[in-house]
Amino acid sequence: MIHTMCWTSAGSDVSTPTDSLSTAYTRIVSQIFGGVDSVWRGISSGGSDVVTVARAAGCSNFSFSVDIYSFVTGIGVTNQDVGSSGGTTGSDSLTMIIQPNSFIYEGWSLSNGNSNCPTETGGSGQAIRDTFTCFVAGGNRQDGVTMDRQYSSGGSTATVANWGNGGGGVVWSHMTVELLASGGSVTSLTQCYGACGNPAITLINTNATHTVNFNQSFTLFYEFQSGINGVLLNVTTNIAKTYANGQNVALGVYTASCGAGQTPFTTACGGLLQSSTQRANPVKGRFALTVPVTVSSGEWIGIAVSATLSGLDLNNTNAGCGISGDGGICVNPPGMSFTTGMLPSIVSTSAACTANGSPCNTAGISTTGLWAWINGNIIGGTPSQNTACTNNFAQLDCMIPAMVNGLCSVVTASCQTSTALLWIIILSFTSFLLLTVGFASAHVTKFVAAGDVFMFLFLGWFFIFAGLGVLQSFVIIFFLFIGAVAFGKTARNYF
């Protein structure tokens, strides 16, 4: 959130703010107060940032403040007021009907007509986040503050701002903005991540993937951090031509919850495949993975594309992922990355396509049209599917990956699959042993269909591990085939 104040008269303003993360800022509320008083919002994926505010022509004096809010899902209602008074003290009140858990972000700017600098305080328990420096402009002393407060209850809420040390005619600008948090109703917060183009979605007729040798099995992906809690609605690319040569194109979504100092999509913090889709002989036009994936603010996400044959043509965008001016977001590193395999179940090794010797170091590769939309409008409505786990044995989705990955010195797809099968065998025998001990303690001396029971136990553990994504797809297909053969022989004597 940015609060800008151009103190000059005649309606002069500041230019739209910019920053080093290519954040697109939007003016939420603004009003004339000698000059122009405004509140802006931008959505960033995080990282070291430098914010720049420049004055437009005629704006000789200006102030601005920058405040960062996490776990905010969107903008709710706003209110504003310009007023004046001859008193040395006073207040102004703005009322909004807000959602539970919302923040009220508040800009409070004043001008005195005498030699005193006015003072500002919150009258509703607000905290002052930023204080503008008082200075003289046109014979007036001018300054202001930025305040906020979170309210646990919703409904009609009055926000009171006070001034003191006034005199000589006090003029003020008062603006309030509701920042929706978990539980609020959001309809406007949808952010494009990846190579979206500017404005999103803007495609051009060139492509940079044609020379990538997918015959050797590679996956290309953009990685970024979600700036909001919400749902990744889709992963989309635009195929530049129709294929009839057996080409198979695949899209996928990876997530990684990394601790401090851990680099995502490496052995320190691998990305797990959450959802994928494939299409044989795709036709020219949009190709999308539409299965939603719940994501959390700060969680690393990879949106990936792969193919079975070289010669894949995907349209580019007019601005690259992570390049200044792009409407999407792509960081760490900027641009396209690659890993080996066709949508492996886990990405534990990766590198930038622009690295020397990479299989995808072609001109314009980081403008390849591959993007995803994240919407924050159901925060609190869908349980997180991808919570951070650090060998947490309290939940099944944390326990089993920790058991599997804990036996790998380097977590790769092959090691993960092998250790998963080992644990399935161990747990199957353990479950069968506990079951037979239970029968023995109940004085059951004849155990009928013991082999079938063991098979059901094995398949039960197998599907639990498969459901949590720690087995590669070919292993699942193989065991399904073996299981079908075994049941067919037992039940119908087909073999």
Buried (B, 14 or more C-beta within 10 A) or exposed (E): BBBBBBBBEEEBBBEBBBBEBBBBBEBBBBBEBBBBBBBBBBBBBBEEEEBEBEBBEEBEBBBBBBEEEEBBBBBBBBBBBBEEBEEBBBBBBBEBEBBBBBBBBBBBBBBBBBEBBBBBBBEBEBEBBBBBEBEEBEEBBBBBBBBBBEBEEBEEBEBBBBBBBBBBBBBBBBBBBBBBBBBBEBEEBBBBBBBBBBEBBBBBEBBBBEBBEBEEBBBBBBBBBBBBBBBBBBBBBBBBBEBEEEBBBBBBBBBBBBEEEEEBBBBBBBBBBBBBBBBEEBEEEBBBBEBBBBBBBBBBBBBBBBBBBBBBBBBBBBBBBBBEEBBBBBBBBBBBBBBBBBBBBBBBBBBBBBEEEBBBBBEBBBBBBBBBBBBBBBBEEEEEBBBBBEEEEEEEBBBBBBBBBEBBEEBBBEBBBBBBBEBBEEBBEEBBEEBBEEBEEEEEEEEEEEEEBBBBBBBEBBBBBBEBBBBBBEBBEEBBEEBEEBBEEBEEEEE
